[in-house]
Amino acid sequence: MKNLFLLLLFLPVFCSAQTPNYLNYHHQIIQAEEYLVARQFPESLKIYRQLTATYPHVFLRDMKVAAQLAAYTKDTANLYFFLEKAMQKGWTAKQILKRENLQPFKSDDRFQKLLAGEDQFHKTFENKINLTLRKEIKQMLAADQKRALRVALTPGKKWRQQYTMKKFVPQNRVQVRRINQIMDQVGYPGEKIIGDHSWATVLISHNEHDYIYQQLRPKLYAALKRGEISAIELAIVESWRRVVDTNGQEKAFVIWEQEVSQEEAAHADSLRSSIGLRSIALNNKLLDLEKELKMKFYLSPSHGGRIIVKP
């Protein structure tokens, strides 16, 4: 009986130990990116490799970056390791072949063998996600985008506003309440659970002036720690909500802005650090480096240029 009591007492500790905190994951990614801009490429690759051994789920974006970095440094062992990881997470042969710095390896037998195994990798990808839920969220997004297009194409401001209030807003609120329900049942329907990082983010971002977000918000931060949503996706949702709620007065994480004040940048960097998202300065350096190295670091959403901090 005494042993049973002790087991029950420490059970929450054991359970929490089995689920690593992904806030630490994202801070390690920042460290890897700092090594990147410092051109300490082996150290950067070492962190990416350690993450695959430590965390049950690693984000596809990070595996893509690591694969390209390994290719640039001609580290073929890591190249094929990260390519395989990425393909197991949905990176297709067609998408891989579009990356310029992977082209020199096309004739390599190991490269061809990996691409030839795409069907098996796709099965692995599907076996790890909730396909039923993936289909549902994809259909929700398609309906959302159809309504958004209708808003854009409706002539006249008055008619656009009427359609928005009568059709777009009510339907979006139904969808976001469904996402709230899903989060209570299985977690955030993002890359880890449905194999796509952006669909649910878009749906939630379209939810304006609705009290349901107050219920969603703490769940999103909890999902970040469980690895169900990435730091950038959380920043997108939070920034959009704060910008809308303050009529553009607050820039929050500074996701889309091309120019901000020093005060806004400092506030954004504080918010970014709290969720494990790279600073504005590091983001700018990565933008410069990806152009120089002809790589893609998947820093979206972005206007494609550096964020200028006004003196």
C-alpha positions as protocol buffer text, in pm:
chain_id: "A"
residue {
  index: 1
  type: MET
  ca { x: 0 y: 0 z: 0 }
}
residue {
  index: 2
  type: LYS
  ca { x: 285 y: 235 z: 89 }
}
residue {
  index: 3
  type: ASN
  ca { x: 456 y: 167 z: -245 }
}
residue {
  index: 4
  type: LEU
  ca { x: 129 y: 227 z: -429 }
}
residue {
  index: 5
  type: PHE
  ca { x: 88 y: 560 z: -250 }
}
residue {
  index: 6
  type: LEU
  ca { x: 439 y: 666 z: -352 }
}
residue {
  index: 7
  type: LEU
  ca { x: 373 y: 563 z: -712 }
}
residue {
  index: 8
  type: LEU
  ca { x: 56 y: 771 z: -727 }
}
residue {
  index: 9
  type: LEU
  ca { x: 234 y: 1062 z: -562 }
}
residue {
  index: 10
  type: PHE
  ca { x: 509 y: 1075 z: -822 }
}
residue {
  index: 11
  type: LEU
  ca { x: 301 y: 971 z: -1123 }
}
residue {
  index: 12
  type: PRO
  ca { x: 249 y: 1334 z: -1243 }
}
residue {
  index: 13
  type: VAL
  ca { x: 626 y: 1384 z: -1229 }
}
residue {
  index: 14
  type: PHE
  ca { x: 688 y: 1073 z: -1438 }
}
residue {
  index: 15
  type: CYS
  ca { x: 425 y: 1177 z: -1692 }
}
residue {
  index: 16
  type: SER
  ca { x: 566 y: 1527 z: -1727 }
}
residue {
  index: 17
  type: ALA
  ca { x: 914 y: 1383 z: -1771 }
}
residue {
  index: 18
  type: GLN
  ca { x: 787 y: 1179 z: -2066 }
}
residue {
  index: 19
  type: THR
  ca { x: 664 y: 1492 z: -2245 }
}
residue {
  index: 20
  type: PRO
  ca { x: 956 y: 1730 z: -2307 }
}
residue {
  index: 21
  type: ASN
  ca { x: 884 y: 2101 z: -2297 }
}
residue {
  index: 22
  type: TYR
  ca { x: 898 y: 2231 z: -2653 }
}
residue {
  index: 23
  type: LEU
  ca { x: 970 y: 2581 z: -2533 }
}
residue {
  index: 24
  type: ASN
  ca { x: 1320 y: 2446 z: -2474 }
}
residue {
  index: 25
  type: TYR
  ca { x: 1315 y: 2298 z: -2825 }
}
residue {
  index: 26
  type: HIS
  ca { x: 1248 y: 2638 z: -2979 }
}
residue {
  index: 27
  type: HIS
  ca { x: 1520 y: 2804 z: -2772 }
}
residue {
  index: 28
  type: GLN
  ca { x: 1763 y: 2539 z: -2898 }
}
residue {
  index: 29
  type: ILE
  ca { x: 1658 y: 2621 z: -3254 }
}
residue {
  index: 30
  type: ILE
  ca { x: 1749 y: 2984 z: -3182 }
}
residue {
  index: 31
  type: GLN
  ca { x: 2092 y: 2865 z: -3066 }
}
residue {
  index: 32
  type: ALA
  ca { x: 2131 y: 2664 z: -3387 }
}
residue {
  index: 33
  type: GLU
  ca { x: 2037 y: 2973 z: -3590 }
}
residue {
  index: 34
  type: GLU
  ca { x: 2287 y: 3186 z: -3400 }
}
residue {
  index: 35
  type: TYR
  ca { x: 2557 y: 2933 z: -3489 }
}
residue {
  index: 36
  type: LEU
  ca { x: 2433 y: 2953 z: -3847 }
}
residue {
  index: 37
  type: VAL
  ca { x: 2479 y: 3329 z: -3881 }
}
residue {
  index: 38
  type: ALA
  ca { x: 2815 y: 3298 z: -3703 }
}
residue {
  index: 39
  type: ARG
  ca { x: 2909 y: 3043 z: -3973 }
}
residue {
  index: 40
  type: GLN
  ca { x: 2973 y: 2776 z: -3715 }
}
residue {
  index: 41
  type: PHE
  ca { x: 2791 y: 2523 z: -3931 }
}
residue {
  index: 42
  type: PRO
  ca { x: 2903 y: 2197 z: -3761 }
}
residue {
  index: 43
  type: GLU
  ca { x: 2784 y: 2330 z: -3425 }
}
residue {
  index: 44
  type: SER
  ca { x: 2450 y: 2422 z: -3579 }
}
residue {
  index: 45
  type: LEU
  ca { x: 2408 y: 2077 z: -3733 }
}
residue {
  index: 46
  type: LYS
  ca { x: 2496 y: 1917 z: -3401 }
}
residue {
  index: 47
  type: ILE
  ca { x: 2200 y: 2090 z: -3234 }
}
residue {
  index: 48
  type: TYR
  ca { x: 1958 y: 1985 z: -3508 }
}
residue {
  index: 49
  type: ARG
  ca { x: 2082 y: 1627 z: -3473 }
}
residue {
  index: 50
  type: GLN
  ca { x: 2044 y: 1635 z: -3093 }
}
residue {
  index: 51
  type: LEU
  ca { x: 1686 y: 1757 z: -3126 }
}
residue {
  index: 52
  type: THR
  ca { x: 1591 y: 1450 z: -3330 }
}
residue {
  index: 53
  type: ALA
  ca { x: 1723 y: 1229 z: -3050 }
}
residue {
  index: 54
  type: THR
  ca { x: 1558 y: 1425 z: -2768 }
}
residue {
  index: 55
  type: TYR
  ca { x: 1212 y: 1512 z: -2898 }
}
residue {
  index: 56
  type: PRO
  ca { x: 951 y: 1269 z: -3034 }
}
residue {
  index: 57
  type: HIS
  ca { x: 833 y: 1534 z: -3280 }
}
residue {
  index: 58
  type: VAL
  ca { x: 1063 y: 1766 z: -3473 }
}
residue {
  index: 59
  type: PHE
  ca { x: 924 y: 2034 z: -3702 }
}
residue {
  index: 60
  type: LEU
  ca { x: 956 y: 1985 z: -4077 }
}
residue {
  index: 61
  type: ARG
  ca { x: 1090 y: 2337 z: -4126 }
}
residue {
  index: 62
  type: ASP
  ca { x: 1389 y: 2257 z: -3905 }
}
residue {
  index: 63
  type: MET
  ca { x: 1466 y: 1933 z: -4090 }
}
residue {
  index: 64
  type: LYS
  ca { x: 1458 y: 2122 z: -4421 }
}
residue {
  index: 65
  type: VAL
  ca { x: 1704 y: 2381 z: -4293 }
}
residue {
  index: 66
  type: ALA
  ca { x: 1933 y: 2113 z: -4150 }
}
residue {
  index: 67
  type: ALA
  ca { x: 1931 y: 1914 z: -4476 }
}
residue {
  index: 68
  type: GLN
  ca { x: 2026 y: 2222 z: -4679 }
}
residue {
  index: 69
  type: LEU
  ca { x: 2298 y: 2315 z: -4433 }
}
residue {
  index: 70
  type: ALA
  ca { x: 2441 y: 1963 z: -4449 }
}
residue {
  index: 71
  type: ALA
  ca { x: 2438 y: 1986 z: -4828 }
}
residue {
  index: 72
  type: TYR
  ca { x: 2618 y: 2321 z: -4820 }
}
residue {
  index: 73
  type: THR
  ca { x: 2891 y: 2180 z: -4594 }
}
residue {
  index: 74
  type: LYS
  ca { x: 2902 y: 1855 z: -4795 }
}
residue {
  index: 75
  type: ASP
  ca { x: 2823 y: 1658 z: -4481 }
}
residue {
  index: 76
  type: THR
  ca { x: 2657 y: 1371 z: -4665 }
}
residue {
  index: 77
  type: ALA
  ca { x: 2590 y: 1162 z: -4354 }
}
residue {
  index: 78
  type: ASN
  ca { x: 2379 y: 1439 z: -4206 }
}
residue {
  index: 79
  type: LEU
  ca { x: 2234 y: 1531 z: -4546 }
}
residue {
  index: 80
  type: TYR
  ca { x: 2071 y: 1191 z: -4595 }
}
residue {
  index: 81
  type: PHE
  ca { x: 1976 y: 1164 z: -4230 }
}
residue {
  index: 82
  type: PHE
  ca { x: 1783 y: 1492 z: -4237 }
}
residue {
  index: 83
  type: LEU
  ca { x: 1641 y: 1431 z: -4585 }
}
residue {
  index: 84
  type: GLU
  ca { x: 1493 y: 1104 z: -4463 }
}
residue {
  index: 85
  type: LYS
  ca { x: 1349 y: 1273 z: -4153 }
}
residue {
  index: 86
  type: ALA
  ca { x: 1197 y: 1546 z: -4370 }
}
residue {
  index: 87
  type: MET
  ca { x: 1043 y: 1301 z: -4616 }
}
residue {
  index: 88
  type: GLN
  ca { x: 888 y: 1111 z: -4328 }
}
residue {
  index: 89
  type: LYS
  ca { x: 723 y: 1440 z: -4235 }
}
residue {
  index: 90
  type: GLY
  ca { x: 581 y: 1510 z: -4579 }
}
residue {
  index: 91
  type: TRP
  ca { x: 860 y: 1677 z: -4777 }
}
residue {
  index: 92
  type: THR
  ca { x: 808 y: 1550 z: -5131 }
}
residue {
  index: 93
  type: ALA
  ca { x: 1065 y: 1460 z: -5395 }
}
residue {
  index: 94
  type: LYS
  ca { x: 931 y: 1739 z: -5617 }
}
residue {
  index: 95
  type: GLN
  ca { x: 979 y: 1995 z: -5340 }
}
residue {
  index: 96
  type: ILE
  ca { x: 1327 y: 1865 z: -5259 }
}
residue {
  index: 97
  type: LEU
  ca { x: 1441 y: 1892 z: -5620 }
}
residue {
  index: 98
  type: LYS
  ca { x: 1340 y: 2258 z: -5624 }
}
residue {
  index: 99
  type: ARG
  ca { x: 1610 y: 2341 z: -5370 }
}
residue {
  index: 100
  type: GLU
  ca { x: 1907 y: 2468 z: -5566 }
}
residue {
  index: 101
  type: ASN
  ca { x: 2177 y: 2356 z: -5325 }
}
residue {
  index: 102
  type: LEU
  ca { x: 2047 y: 1998 z: -5329 }
}
residue {
  index: 103
  type: GLN
  ca { x: 2082 y: 1971 z: -5708 }
}
residue {
  index: 104
  type: PRO
  ca { x: 2449 y: 1858 z: -5705 }
}
residue {
  index: 105
  type: PHE
  ca { x: 2349 y: 1540 z: -5521 }
}
residue {
  index: 106
  type: LYS
  ca { x: 2088 y: 1424 z: -5777 }
}
residue {
  index: 107
  type: SER
  ca { x: 2322 y: 1171 z: -5935 }
}
residue {
  index: 108
  type: ASP
  ca { x: 2423 y: 1019 z: -5601 }
}
residue {
  index: 109
  type: ASP
  ca { x: 2286 y: 666 z: -5554 }
}
residue {
  index: 110
  type: ARG
  ca { x: 2180 y: 740 z: -5196 }
}
residue {
  index: 111
  type: PHE
  ca { x: 1992 y: 1049 z: -5308 }
}
residue {
  index: 112
  type: GLN
  ca { x: 1810 y: 858 z: -5582 }
}
residue {
  index: 113
  type: LYS
  ca { x: 1729 y: 575 z: -5342 }
}
residue {
  index: 114
  type: LEU
  ca { x: 1573 y: 819 z: -5096 }
}
residue {
  index: 115
  type: LEU
  ca { x: 1355 y: 980 z: -5362 }
}
residue {
  index: 116
  type: ALA
  ca { x: 1255 y: 639 z: -5495 }
}
residue {
  index: 117
  type: GLY
  ca { x: 1121 y: 552 z: -5151 }
}
residue {
  index: 118
  type: GLU
  ca { x: 880 y: 847 z: -5147 }
}
residue {
  index: 119
  type: ASP
  ca { x: 568 y: 630 z: -5136 }
}
residue {
  index: 120
  type: GLN
  ca { x: 690 y: 448 z: -4827 }
}
residue {
  index: 121
  type: PHE
  ca { x: 788 y: 774 z: -4661 }
}
residue {
  index: 122
  type: HIS
  ca { x: 441 y: 910 z: -4737 }
}
residue {
  index: 123
  type: LYS
  ca { x: 286 y: 607 z: -4567 }
}
residue {
  index: 124
  type: THR
  ca { x: 505 y: 673 z: -4264 }
}
residue {
  index: 125
  type: PHE
  ca { x: 388 y: 1034 z: -4266 }
}
residue {
  index: 126
  type: GLU
  ca { x: 21 y: 934 z: -4282 }
}
residue {
  index: 127
  type: ASN
  ca { x: 59 y: 671 z: -4010 }
}
residue {
  index: 128
  type: LYS
  ca { x: 181 y: 935 z: -3765 }
}
residue {
  index: 129
  type: ILE
  ca { x: -102 y: 1184 z: -3811 }
}
residue {
  index: 130
  type: ASN
  ca { x: -479 y: 1196 z: -3767 }
}
residue {
  index: 131
  type: LEU
  ca { x: -599 y: 1167 z: -4127 }
}
residue {
  index: 132
  type: THR
  ca { x: -967 y: 1210 z: -4042 }
}
residue {
  index: 133
  type: LEU
  ca { x: -897 y: 1533 z: -3858 }
}
residue {
  index: 134
  type: ARG
  ca { x: -659 y: 1648 z: -4133 }
}
residue {
  index: 135
  type: LYS
  ca { x: -940 y: 1609 z: -4387 }
}
residue {
  index: 136
  type: GLU
  ca { x: -1184 y: 1799 z: -4165 }
}
residue {
  index: 137
  type: ILE
  ca { x: -949 y: 2095 z: -4109 }
}
residue {
  index: 138
  type: LYS
  ca { x: -859 y: 2105 z: -4480 }
}
residue {
  index: 139
  type: GLN
  ca { x: -1229 y: 2122 z: -4571 }
}
residue {
  index: 140
  type: MET
  ca { x: -1284 y: 2396 z: -4314 }
}
residue {
  index: 141
  type: LEU
  ca { x: -1000 y: 2597 z: -4465 }
}
residue {
  index: 142
  type: ALA
  ca { x: -1133 y: 2549 z: -4819 }
}
residue {
  index: 143
  type: ALA
  ca { x: -1473 y: 2684 z: -4710 }
}
residue {
  index: 144
  type: ASP
  ca { x: -1304 y: 2972 z: -4528 }
}
residue {
  index: 145
  type: GLN
  ca { x: -1096 y: 3065 z: -4833 }
}
residue {
  index: 146
  type: LYS
  ca { x: -1402 y: 3049 z: -5057 }
}
residue {
  index: 147
  type: ARG
  ca { x: -1585 y: 3294 z: -4832 }
}
residue {
  index: 148
  type: ALA
  ca { x: -1277 y: 3518 z: -4810 }
}
residue {
  index: 149
  type: LEU
  ca { x: -1259 y: 3527 z: -5190 }
}
residue {
  index: 150
  type: ARG
  ca { x: -1628 y: 3615 z: -5204 }
}
residue {
  index: 151
  type: VAL
  ca { x: -1561 y: 3907 z: -4969 }
}
residue {
  index: 152
  type: ALA
  ca { x: -1276 y: 4028 z: -5188 }
}
residue {
  index: 153
  type: LEU
  ca { x: -1480 y: 4003 z: -5509 }
}
residue {
  index: 154
  type: THR
  ca { x: -1803 y: 4155 z: -5377 }
}
residue {
  index: 155
  type: PRO
  ca { x: -1834 y: 4503 z: -5534 }
}
residue {
  index: 156
  type: GLY
  ca { x: -1905 y: 4798 z: -5310 }
}
residue {
  index: 157
  type: LYS
  ca { x: -1794 y: 4852 z: -4952 }
}
residue {
  index: 158
  type: LYS
  ca { x: -2149 y: 4831 z: -4817 }
}
residue {
  index: 159
  type: TRP
  ca { x: -2217 y: 4492 z: -4976 }
}
residue {
  index: 160
  type: ARG
  ca { x: -1880 y: 4355 z: -4866 }
}
residue {
  index: 161
  type: GLN
  ca { x: -1954 y: 4455 z: -4509 }
}
residue {
  index: 162
  type: GLN
  ca { x: -2298 y: 4296 z: -4524 }
}
residue {
  index: 163
  type: TYR
  ca { x: -2162 y: 3969 z: -4661 }
}
residue {
  index: 164
  type: THR
  ca { x: -1881 y: 3971 z: -4406 }
}
residue {
  index: 165
  type: MET
  ca { x: -2117 y: 4017 z: -4111 }
}
residue {
  index: 166
  type: LYS
  ca { x: -2392 y: 3784 z: -4235 }
}
residue {
  index: 167
  type: LYS
  ca { x: -2184 y: 3500 z: -4379 }
}
residue {
  index: 168
  type: PHE
  ca { x: -1810 y: 3519 z: -4319 }
}
residue {
  index: 169
  type: VAL
  ca { x: -1800 y: 3609 z: -3949 }
}
residue {
  index: 170
  type: PRO
  ca { x: -2073 y: 3366 z: -3828 }
}
residue {
  index: 171
  type: GLN
  ca { x: -1927 y: 3072 z: -4021 }
}
residue {
  index: 172
  type: ASN
  ca { x: -1575 y: 3147 z: -3902 }
}
residue {
  index: 173
  type: ARG
  ca { x: -1695 y: 3156 z: -3543 }
}
residue {
  index: 174
  type: VAL
  ca { x: -1851 y: 2812 z: -3587 }
}
residue {
  index: 175
  type: GLN
  ca { x: -1519 y: 2683 z: -3724 }
}
residue {
  index: 176
  type: VAL
  ca { x: -1310 y: 2832 z: -3444 }
}
residue {
  index: 177
  type: ARG
  ca { x: -1544 y: 2686 z: -3183 }
}
residue {
  index: 178
  type: ARG
  ca { x: -1491 y: 2350 z: -3350 }
}
residue {
  index: 179
  type: ILE
  ca { x: -1114 y: 2401 z: -3323 }
}
residue {
  index: 180
  type: ASN
  ca { x: -1160 y: 2485 z: -2955 }
}
residue {
  index: 181
  type: GLN
  ca { x: -1348 y: 2157 z: -2913 }
}
residue {
  index: 182
  type: ILE
  ca { x: -1075 y: 1966 z: -3100 }
}
residue {
  index: 183
  type: MET
  ca { x: -810 y: 2117 z: -2873 }
}
residue {
  index: 184
  type: ASP
  ca { x: -997 y: 1990 z: -2569 }
}
residue {
  index: 185
  type: GLN
  ca { x: -1019 y: 1642 z: -2721 }
}
residue {
  index: 186
  type: VAL
  ca { x: -687 y: 1577 z: -2898 }
}
residue {
  index: 187
  type: GLY
  ca { x: -483 y: 1898 z: -2897 }
}
residue {
  index: 188
  type: TYR
  ca { x: -401 y: 2169 z: -3149 }
}
residue {
  index: 189
  type: PRO
  ca { x: -462 y: 2052 z: -3509 }
}
residue {
  index: 190
  type: GLY
  ca { x: -122 y: 2157 z: -3641 }
}
residue {
  index: 191
  type: GLU
  ca { x: 183 y: 1988 z: -3788 }
}
residue {
  index: 192
  type: LYS
  ca { x: 227 y: 1733 z: -3510 }
}
residue {
  index: 193
  type: ILE
  ca { x: -134 y: 1607 z: -3517 }
}
residue {
  index: 194
  type: ILE
  ca { x: -256 y: 1662 z: -3876 }
}
residue {
  index: 195
  type: GLY
  ca { x: 70 y: 1714 z: -4067 }
}
residue {
  index: 196
  type: ASP
  ca { x: 7 y: 2075 z: -4164 }
}
residue {
  index: 197
  type: HIS
  ca { x: 125 y: 2381 z: -3973 }
}
residue {
  index: 198
  type: SER
  ca { x: -86 y: 2657 z: -4124 }
}
residue {
  index: 199
  type: TRP
  ca { x: -447 y: 2558 z: -4189 }
}
residue {
  index: 200
  type: ALA
  ca { x: -577 y: 2601 z: -3835 }
}
residue {
  index: 201
  type: THR
  ca { x: -362 y: 2912 z: -3792 }
}
residue {
  index: 202
  type: VAL
  ca { x: -538 y: 3080 z: -4085 }
}
residue {
  index: 203
  type: LEU
  ca { x: -882 y: 2988 z: -3951 }
}
residue {
  index: 204
  type: ILE
  ca { x: -809 y: 3126 z: -3605 }
}
residue {
  index: 205
  type: SER
  ca { x: -647 y: 3439 z: -3748 }
}
residue {
  index: 206
  type: HIS
  ca { x: -972 y: 3521 z: -3929 }
}
residue {
  index: 207
  type: ASN
  ca { x: -1158 y: 3517 z: -3599 }
}
residue {
  index: 208
  type: GLU
  ca { x: -1201 y: 3883 z: -3500 }
}
residue {
  index: 209
  type: HIS
  ca { x: -1364 y: 4048 z: -3197 }
}
residue {
  index: 210
  type: ASP
  ca { x: -1487 y: 3714 z: -3063 }
}
residue {
  index: 211
  type: TYR
  ca { x: -1473 y: 3615 z: -2697 }
}
residue {
  index: 212
  type: ILE
  ca { x: -1391 y: 3253 z: -2789 }
}
residue {
  index: 213
  type: TYR
  ca { x: -1027 y: 3355 z: -2833 }
}
residue {
  index: 214
  type: GLN
  ca { x: -1001 y: 3414 z: -2460 }
}
residue {
  index: 215
  type: GLN
  ca { x: -1069 y: 3043 z: -2415 }
}
residue {
  index: 216
  type: LEU
  ca { x: -832 y: 2947 z: -2695 }
}
residue {
  index: 217
  type: ARG
  ca { x: -537 y: 3160 z: -2590 }
}
residue {
  index: 218
  type: PRO
  ca { x: -415 y: 2962 z: -2285 }
}
residue {
  index: 219
  type: LYS
  ca { x: -469 y: 2641 z: -2478 }
}
residue {
  index: 220
  type: LEU
  ca { x: -248 y: 2768 z: -2759 }
}
residue {
  index: 221
  type: TYR
  ca { x: 34 y: 2844 z: -2516 }
}
residue {
  index: 222
  type: ALA
  ca { x: -7 y: 2498 z: -2363 }
}
residue {
  index: 223
  type: ALA
  ca { x: 2 y: 2349 z: -2714 }
}
residue {
  index: 224
  type: LEU
  ca { x: 331 y: 2531 z: -2776 }
}
residue {
  index: 225
  type: LYS
  ca { x: 489 y: 2352 z: -2480 }
}
residue {
  index: 226
  type: ARG
  ca { x: 360 y: 2016 z: -2607 }
}
residue {
  index: 227
  type: GLY
  ca { x: 502 y: 2072 z: -2955 }
}
residue {
  index: 228
  type: GLU
  ca { x: 162 y: 2090 z: -3125 }
}
residue {
  index: 229
  type: ILE
  ca { x: 211 y: 2443 z: -3257 }
}
residue {
  index: 230
  type: SER
  ca { x: 536 y: 2616 z: -3352 }
}
residue {
  index: 231
  type: ALA
  ca { x: 654 y: 2946 z: -3212 }
}
residue {
  index: 232
  type: ILE
  ca { x: 600 y: 3129 z: -3542 }
}
residue {
  index: 233
  type: GLU
  ca { x: 243 y: 3000 z: -3582 }
}
residue {
  index: 234
  type: LEU
  ca { x: 156 y: 3111 z: -3230 }
}
residue {
  index: 235
  type: ALA
  ca { x: 313 y: 3451 z: -3301 }
}
residue {
  index: 236
  type: ILE
  ca { x: 103 y: 3486 z: -3618 }
}
residue {
  index: 237
  type: VAL
  ca { x: -222 y: 3421 z: -3432 }
}
residue {
  index: 238
  type: GLU
  ca { x: -132 y: 3641 z: -3136 }
}
residue {
  index: 239
  type: SER
  ca { x: -3 y: 3928 z: -3349 }
}
residue {
  index: 240
  type: TRP
  ca { x: -306 y: 3932 z: -3575 }
}
residue {
  index: 241
  type: ARG
  ca { x: -539 y: 3929 z: -3278 }
}
residue {
  index: 242
  type: ARG
  ca { x: -358 y: 4210 z: -3099 }
}
residue {
  index: 243
  type: VAL
  ca { x: -330 y: 4422 z: -3413 }
}
residue {
  index: 244
  type: VAL
  ca { x: -703 y: 4386 z: -3480 }
}
residue {
  index: 245
  type: ASP
  ca { x: -809 y: 4443 z: -3119 }
}
residue {
  index: 246
  type: THR
  ca { x: -597 y: 4760 z: -3091 }
}
residue {
  index: 247
  type: ASN
  ca { x: -676 y: 4892 z: -3441 }
}
residue {
  index: 248
  type: GLY
  ca { x: -312 y: 4856 z: -3539 }
}
residue {
  index: 249
  type: GLN
  ca { x: -171 y: 5035 z: -3236 }
}
residue {
  index: 250
  type: GLU
  ca { x: 13 y: 4729 z: -3106 }
}
residue {
  index: 251
  type: LYS
  ca { x: 258 y: 4549 z: -3334 }
}
residue {
  index: 252
  type: ALA
  ca { x: 297 y: 4256 z: -3092 }
}
residue {
  index: 253
  type: PHE
  ca { x: 559 y: 4009 z: -3225 }
}
residue {
  index: 254
  type: VAL
  ca { x: 623 y: 4221 z: -3539 }
}
residue {
  index: 255
  type: ILE
  ca { x: 547 y: 3961 z: -3802 }
}
residue {
  index: 256
  type: TRP
  ca { x: 446 y: 4163 z: -4109 }
}
residue {
  index: 257
  type: GLU
  ca { x: 579 y: 4513 z: -4043 }
}
residue {
  index: 258
  type: GLN
  ca { x: 867 y: 4645 z: -4253 }
}
residue {
  index: 259
  type: GLU
  ca { x: 956 y: 4927 z: -4016 }
}
residue {
  index: 260
  type: VAL
  ca { x: 911 y: 4966 z: -3640 }
}
residue {
  index: 261
  type: SER
  ca { x: 1033 y: 5193 z: -3363 }
}
residue {
  index: 262
  type: GLN
  ca { x: 1299 y: 5089 z: -3112 }
}
residue {
  index: 263
  type: GLU
  ca { x: 1031 y: 5061 z: -2846 }
}
residue {
  index: 264
  type: GLU
  ca { x: 816 y: 4836 z: -3066 }
}
residue {
  index: 265
  type: ALA
  ca { x: 1119 y: 4624 z: -3153 }
}
residue {
  index: 266
  type: ALA
  ca { x: 1218 y: 4582 z: -2788 }
}
residue {
  index: 267
  type: HIS
  ca { x: 861 y: 4484 z: -2698 }
}
residue {
  index: 268
  type: ALA
  ca { x: 848 y: 4239 z: -2987 }
}
residue {
  index: 269
  type: ASP
  ca { x: 1181 y: 4081 z: -2894 }
}
residue {
  index: 270
  type: SER
  ca { x: 1060 y: 4033 z: -2537 }
}
residue {
  index: 271
  type: LEU
  ca { x: 747 y: 3858 z: -2663 }
}
residue {
  index: 272
  type: ARG
  ca { x: 949 y: 3654 z: -2912 }
}
residue {
  index: 273
  type: SER
  ca { x: 1189 y: 3534 z: -2644 }
}
residue {
  index: 274
  type: SER
  ca { x: 899 y: 3427 z: -2421 }
}
residue {
  index: 275
  type: ILE
  ca { x: 784 y: 3172 z: -2680 }
}
residue {
  index: 276
  type: GLY
  ca { x: 1120 y: 3073 z: -2828 }
}
residue {
  index: 277
  type: LEU
  ca { x: 1103 y: 3278 z: -3149 }
}
residue {
  index: 278
  type: ARG
  ca { x: 1418 y: 3437 z: -3293 }
}
residue {
  index: 279
  type: SER
  ca { x: 1478 y: 3810 z: -3237 }
}
residue {
  index: 280
  type: ILE
  ca { x: 1424 y: 4069 z: -3508 }
}
residue {
  index: 281
  type: ALA
  ca { x: 1801 y: 4113 z: -3544 }
}
residue {
  index: 282
  type: LEU
  ca { x: 1858 y: 3738 z: -3585 }
}
residue {
  index: 283
  type: ASN
  ca { x: 1571 y: 3716 z: -3832 }
}
residue {
  index: 284
  type: ASN
  ca { x: 1732 y: 3993 z: -4041 }
}
residue {
  index: 285
  type: LYS
  ca { x: 2069 y: 3817 z: -4037 }
}
residue {
  index: 286
  type: LEU
  ca { x: 1909 y: 3491 z: -4148 }
}
residue {
  index: 287
  type: LEU
  ca { x: 1735 y: 3669 z: -4436 }
}
residue {
  index: 288
  type: ASP
  ca { x: 2072 y: 3802 z: -4552 }
}
residue {
  index: 289
  type: LEU
  ca { x: 2243 y: 3466 z: -4510 }
}
residue {
  index: 290
  type: GLU
  ca { x: 1986 y: 3262 z: -4702 }
}
residue {
  index: 291
  type: LYS
  ca { x: 2032 y: 3491 z: -5002 }
}
residue {
  index: 292
  type: GLU
  ca { x: 2409 y: 3461 z: -4980 }
}
residue {
  index: 293
  type: LEU
  ca { x: 2409 y: 3082 z: -4942 }
}
residue {
  index: 294
  type: LYS
  ca { x: 2119 y: 3032 z: -5187 }
}
residue {
  index: 295
  type: MET
  ca { x: 1926 y: 2841 z: -4924 }
}
residue {
  index: 296
  type: LYS
  ca { x: 1574 y: 2875 z: -4789 }
}
residue {
  index: 297
  type: PHE
  ca { x: 1524 y: 2911 z: -4413 }
}
residue {
  index: 298
  type: TYR
  ca { x: 1143 y: 2925 z: -4427 }
}
residue {
  index: 299
  type: LEU
  ca { x: 1116 y: 3244 z: -4225 }
}
residue {
  index: 300
  type: SER
  ca { x: 761 y: 3310 z: -4343 }
}
residue {
  index: 301
  type: PRO
  ca { x: 536 y: 3488 z: -4303 }
}
residue {
  index: 302
  type: SER
  ca { x: 750 y: 3769 z: -4427 }
}
residue {
  index: 303
  type: HIS
  ca { x: 735 y: 4055 z: -4673 }
}
residue {
  index: 304
  type: GLY
  ca { x: 1066 y: 3923 z: -4803 }
}
residue {
  index: 305
  type: GLY
  ca { x: 1287 y: 4191 z: -4657 }
}
residue {
  index: 306
  type: ARG
  ca { x: 1456 y: 4297 z: -4340 }
}
residue {
  index: 307
  type: ILE
  ca { x: 1264 y: 4460 z: -4055 }
}
residue {
  index: 308
  type: ILE
  ca { x: 1400 y: 4811 z: -4013 }
}
residue {
  index: 309
  type: VAL
  ca { x: 1424 y: 4945 z: -3659 }
}
residue {
  index: 310
  type: LYS
  ca { x: 1403 y: 5324 z: -3670 }
}
residue {
  index: 311
  type: PRO
  ca { x: 1658 y: 5512 z: -3453 }
}
